[in-house]
């Protein structure tokens, strides 16, 4: 048995023979043409044929995966119609007398290089380059009068390739595809999105070990864990059978809860939202029927980079999550980064304790241009859904005043540039410091909602870094300090008619769900895998049974 590991894109168990997808090798030679007008007509004919294909692909995608994901092929149509893209090829034909095929290849290389130089590590740019190559491959096929390659499958198969273009993914016969595995690719690529939307187990980034030598071998794909088992033994097969059964029961639970309100037996309703770290978590959140995104940590756009993400990259990412949530609330936390992130391009000075140093909102307010870029991207994205902006590590009302000033500056700039945005985007503060708790009555008058970050609140209140190896021994098991602070925050928030959400790890502890509800927390935001257990617990509670509730509250609050 051989094991290959990659990044799981869509969870599932797939069984079948490995089938390697091969593209036709296309050799393009440079040639000089005399009749440039004839070559232009040939190019125009190819463009028209590609436009017709993209229309058909769009219609097929709408039927299979919905209009949102089908927009991939509208993007391809926009590329095909792009004036710079088209004029580059036409110019190479007319002025340099190159053949149309070589003009396409040269244009693709030029555009790819230009875009890579703009931002070599940007996922947004990488996806645009892939789109250009997909469209250009279609142009070349028609210029060479070749038929589109059909990848026929005669049995349930594990379809493998270096990577797939979006058009190749949508053309796969889903009834014969047990799983998709690629050597390279990104969890946020169009191909990965299509695989998730079509419900096909998918693993990407397996590497060069995924090669032709594996053709026709038996395989089981565990895309919950991101593992391919080549020629699995009996024990592994039984373990994966059991895992599939367990996951099946989870899906059954989800089916029963899907569309139902998170309401207690005595009629108290509470929102259950998802905490996500980046766009790759969205599908998991949706699968667990979240009520929205309660916390998107925007740091993923900054970490692992060599420079600040530009406005367009941020806008694309924020728009994407808002679009995918189809009108459900999306809370995006502004950048929460300090010297401990190890990002040289920020130019942080060394600090003895960066966890309580120059970080988060302090960096944003000290470097307003960085902050305003993020605010511009957020406001531009606001027209695509129910956006709410959350500001972390607040310790003073003056910080909120300054945030509002910068927001107004950004709004004025966008109005001047005639760029659309929602005028009224709810703003909130993350209550994660004792200072914010003590000022929560004043902060509640300045913002539209509170989110309580129990992880940081606990470490700051108990004066011990939560990654310290002694944290578990020192931190009180019953979290009494944090629970009492939550009560204070809830009382102050509700006195000013704003909602309170828990978005730390404590919110996922089902033992405390009843306590939170009795403290009148309005919503819980947890990791996607914790959504179903929390929802199940909420629906089992009866808060009208005050004797039982009181005993539980006394146990935790000692009152």
N, C-alpha and C positions, 0 to 999 in steps of 0.2 A: 504493500500500500504506500502511496505517495501523497503527501499533504502540500498544497500550495496555498499561501495566504495573501490576502489583499484587503481592500477596504469595502465593507458591506455598504451597499447603496439601497437595496430594498430587501427586507427580510423574508426568508422562505426556505423551504427544502426542495431542491430540484434533483431529479434522477434521470439519467439518460446516457447516451453515447456522446462523446466529445466530437463536435464537428467544427473544423477550423474554417473560418470565413476568409476567402482570398479575393482580393480585387485584381482585376485584369491589369497587367503591367502595361503602361502606356508610354511609348517613346515619342517624344516631340522633338522634331528637328527644326532648326532655324532655316528658313528659305526666303529668298527675295522674290517678290511678285511684281509683275509688270502691270497687270490689270488690277489696280487697287480698288476700283469701284466694284468689280466683280467680287473681290475679297470682302468688301464691306457688305455686299448683299448676302454673301454666305454667312457672315457674322450676324447680320440682322435676322436671317432665317433661324439660326441656332438660338438666338435670344427668344424669338417667338415660341419656338418649340419648348424651351426651358420654362417660359412663363406658363404655358399650358400644363406642363408636368407639375409645376408648383401649385397650380390651381387644383389639380386632381389630388395631390398630396395633402393640401389643406383640407379639402372636403373629406378625405379619408380620415385624417387626424381628428377633425371635428366629431365625426361619427364614433371614433374609437376612444379618444382621450379627452374630448371636450374642447371648447373654443380657446380657453386660456393657453393650453399647451400647443394647440394648432397654430398659434400665432408665430411659432418658430418659422413656419413656411411663409408667413407674411413678411417676416424679417428678411428671409431669403429673396422674396420678390423685391423688397426695398433695395437690397444690394444689387440685384439685377438691373434696377432702374437708376441706381446711383450715378449722378452725372460725372463724378470724378473717375469712378470705376470704368464706366463706358467710354468716356472721352480718352482715357489712357490707352485703351485698346484700339480705338479708332485712330488715334494719333500715330500709334506705332505702325498701323497699316498704311495710313495715308502718307506720313512724312518719312518713315524709315523703310517703307515697302516690305515690312515683315509679313509673313503669312499669318492668318488669323489665329491658328493654334499656338504659335510661338508668342504672339501678342498677349494671349490669355495667360500663358505661363509666366511671361516676364512681368505682367501686371500683378499677378498673385504674389510673386516674390517681392516686388517693390512694396506693395501694400502691407504684406506680412512683416517685412523688415521695419517699415515705418511705424507700424502699430506696436511691435515688440520694443522699439526704442522709446515709445511713449511711456510704457509701463511694463517692464519685462516680467513682473511677478503678479500682474493683475489677472484675476480669474475672468473678469469682464472682457478684457482685451483678448485673452486666450479663446474665449467663446466666439468673439467676433471673427478672429482669424479662422477658426474652424468653419464658421458659416461661409466665409468668403471661399474657402477651399472647396466646400461642398457645392456651392453654386458654380464655381469655375470648372469642377469636374464634370458637371452636367453640360456646360457649354462645350467642353472638349469632346465629350462623347458624341454630341450632335454634329460638331464640326468634322469629326472623323467618320460620321455615319455609322456609329456602332449602336447595337441594341443595349438596353439596360440589362445588366447582369441580374439574373434571378437566382437567389440562393434557395434551392429546393431542399426540403427536409422530408424524409420518408418515415421517420419515427421520432419519438420524443428525444430531444437532443439538448446537450449543453453547448450552446453556440459561443464560440470563442474567436477573438481577433485581437490585433494590436489595439484597435479602438474602432468604434462605429461612428459613421456620420449620422446625423438625425434622420435623413431620408432612408438610410439603410435600416435603421432601427424600426421605423414605422412600417417598412415593407416586410419585416419578418412575419412569418405565419405563426401567430401566437399559439395556435392549437398544437403546434409541434415544438415549441420552445419551452423547455423545462427551466432554463436559466441562461443568463448572459454573463460571460466572464471576459475581461479584457486585460491586456498587459499594462496598458497605460490609461490615461483619462482622468477625469475629475468628478467628484461626487456631485458637483453643481453644474455639470455640462448638460447640454440639451439632451444628449443621449441618455444620461443617467435619469434625467427628469422623465423622459418618455418611458423608460423601463419601469420606473416607480409608478407612473400613472397607469400604465398598462398592467400593473400587478405582476411583473416578471421578476423573480429573484435575480439579483444582480450583484456582482463583485467586480471592482475595478482595481487597477494598479497592482496586478499580480506579478508583473515583471517578465523577464525573458524566459523564465522556466515554462511559461505557457507557450508551447511551440508545436510544430507539426508532428513531432514524435508521439504526441498524445492522441492523434487522430483515431477515432473509433474505439477508444478505451472506455470501459464503464466508469461512471463518475457519479458521485453524490455531492451536490453543492449545498453547503450550510451558509446561506447568506445572512443569517442572524449573526454569526460569528466571523464571517468573511473567510471561510475555508473551503477549498476544493479537496475532496477525498478521491484520489485516482485509484481505481480498482480496490475499493474498500473491503476490509475483512468483515467476517460475520458479526464480530463484537461491535465494530463501529456502525455497521448497518442497523443493528438493534438499538444502539444508543440514539442514532438519528431518527429512527422510527418513533422512539419514545419522545424525543424532543418535538417532533412534528405533532404528536398527539397532544402534548402539553400546550404547544402554541395554538393548536386548534381549539382547545378548551378556552384559551384566552380570547380568541377571536369570537367564540360563541358568546362569552360574557359581554364583549364589546357590542355584538349584534343586539343583545337584549337591552343594553343601556343606550345605544345610539339614538339620538334624537330626544331622549327623555331628559327632563329637568333634574338638576341636582337638588332635590328637595327632601327634607326630612319627613318622617311619618306624620308629624303634626303641622306640616305646611311651611317650614322655614326654608327659603331657597338661598343657595350660596354659589357663587361663580367658581368654576375650576378651570384654570388656565395653565398654559405650558411655559416652562423656562427653557429657552433654547440658546445654544452657543453660536450657531451660524445657520446658514441656509440649508445645510444638509439635514438638520433636525426637523425641518418643517413637516415633511411627509410623516414622520413618526408621530408628531404632535397631532396631525390631522387624523391619522389612523386610530389614535386613541380618543377621538371625538372631543378634543379640547374646546373650551368655550372661547378661545382666542389665545394670543401670545401675551403672557403676563410679564415676561422679561426676555428681551433679546439683548444679549451682551455684545455691544458693538465693537469690543476690543479685537475681535477676530479680523477686522479690517486693517488693524494696525500691526498685530503681532506677526513675526516671521517675515517682515518686510524690511526693505532698506531705505524707504522714504515714506512720507505721509501719503495716505490714499487721497486721490484727488476727488473733486466734487462729483464728477460723472460716475466714478466707480461706486462711491457711497450711495448716490442717488439710485443707481441700478439695483444695488442690493436691498435698499429700503423699499423701493417700489416692488421688488419681487416678492418680499414677504407679505406686504400689504395686499398685493394682487392675489396671492395664493390663499390668503385667509378669507377672501370673499366677503368683506364687510365686517368680519368679527374684529373686536378690538386688538390692537397690536401696540404693546408698550415697548419702546426702544430706549434703552439706557444710554446716555451719552458716555463717551470714552472714560473708562475707569482704569487708568494706567499710571504707574509710578516707576521709580528707579529700579525696582525689583523685576521689572519686565525684561530687562536686558536689551532694550532697543536703543542702539547707539545714536540713531538719527534724531532722537528726542533731545540729546545733549544733557541728560540728567547728571547732576553732581552725585558723587557717592554719599550715601546716607547710612547712618548706623541702623536706623529702623524705618525703612521706606514704607512699611505698612501704615504708619501713622505720620508720614512726612508729606513731602511735596508730591501730590498725586491727585488724580481724579479731577473734581471740579476746580481744585486749586490750580492745577496746570491749565485748565481751560480758561479760567478767568485771568491768569497771568499772561497767557498767550492767545489773545482773542482771535487772531487770524486763523489759527488752527481750529478753534471752537466755532467760528462763524462759517467755516467751510462745512463743518458737520451740520450746523443748523440750517444752512442753505439747502443742503441735500435732503435733510429731513422735511423741511417745509415744502420743497418741490414735490416730494413723494406723497405728501399728505392728501393730495387730490385723488389718490388711488385706493383709499380705504379709511378705516377708523384709526388714525394714528394718535398715539399719546406719547409724550416725551417725558422721560424720567431722569432727574438729575441726582447723581450720587454724592455721598459724603458731605452733606450740608450740615453746617454747624451754626449758621447765623442767618437772620432774616435779610441782612445786607447782601448776602450772596444771591438770594433770590431776586432782590431788587436789581442787581447788576445783570443777572441772567435775562431778566425782562427787558432791560435796556438794549442788550445785544440782540435779542429776538426782534425788537422793534427796528433796530438798525438793519437787520437782514431783511425784514419785511419791506422796509422802504426801498432797499436796493432791488428786490425782486419786482416791486411795483414799477420802479423806474425802468427796469429791463423788460417789462411787460411779460413776466413769467408767472404762471398761475400757481396759487397755493391756497390752502384753507386758512381763512383769517382766524378762526377760533380752533386751535389745536390744544386739547387739554394738556396741562403740564402738571407734573407731580414731583415730589421729593422722596428720596430713599431715606427712610428713617433707619440709620445704622450706627448712629453715635448717641451717647447719652445726652449730648448737647441738643440734638434734634428732638429727643424725647421731651426734654425739659422746656423746649421752645415750641412744642407741637401745637399749643393753643394759638400762638402767633403765626406760625407757618401755615396753619389751616386757613387763615384769612387771606393767604397769598396765592395758594395753589388749588388745583382741582381734585387731587387725590393724593393719598399716601401709599407707599409700598414699604413694608418693613423687612429689612434684610437681617434675618435672625443670626446668620453666620457671623457677620462683622459686629453686629450689636452685642452678641454674646462675648466676643473676644475683647471688645473695647470696655464693656461693662465689668467684666471679670479680670481685666488687666493681664491677660495672657494671650499671646499670639496663637491662633487656632491651628497652626502647623507645628507648634512646639510639641515634642514627643510626650511632654507631661500634661498636655491639655486635658485629655480624658480623665486623668487622675484628679486634677484640680477643679475642673469645671463641675458645678453642681449637677447631679443627675436629673433633678426635677425642674431645672431651668427656671427656678422661682423668680430670679431677678428679671429675666427677659419677659416672662409672662406678666409680671406686674407692670413692666414698662409698656407692654402691648396694651394692657388695660387702660393705662393713662392716655396712650396715643388714640385708641378707639374712642374714648370718652371725649377728648378734645376735638377729634375729627368730626364726630357725629353732632357735636354742639354747633358746628359750622357747616353741617350738611355736605360733607365730603366723605368719600368711601375710603376704606382701608383694606389693603391686600397684604397677605404674607407671601414673600417670595424666597425665603431661605429654606434650608434643609428641614428645619423643624416643622414646616408646613406639610411635609410629606409623611410625618409620623402620625399614623392613624390613631395612636393612643391619645393624641392631643386634639384630634378633630373636634370632639365634643366641647372641649375647653374653648377652642377658638370660636366656635359658633356661639357659645354662651357669653363670650366677651364681645360678641357682635362684630367679629371680623366679617367683611363683606365678600371676600374672595381668597382663594388659595391658588398660588401659582407654583407648580412643581415640575420635575422632570417628566417627560412624556410617559415613561414606564410606570410612574406612580399615579397617573391620572385615574385609571380604573379602580384601584384599591380605595382611593380617596372618595371617588364617586359612590362606590358600593357602601362605604362606611356612612357617608352622609345620608343615604337613603334608608339606612337601618336605624338611625337615631330618632328618639322621641323626646324632644326638649320640654314637652309639657309635663313629663314625669319629673317634677322638680326635686323630689327626694333623692332619686338616683343621680340626677345632674349635680345637685349640691354636694353630694358625697365625692364625686369626681373632681369638682372644682376645689373643694377643701383639700383633697389629696395633693393637688398640684400647687395651689396658691397659699396653703396653710392659713386660711382665714375662716 
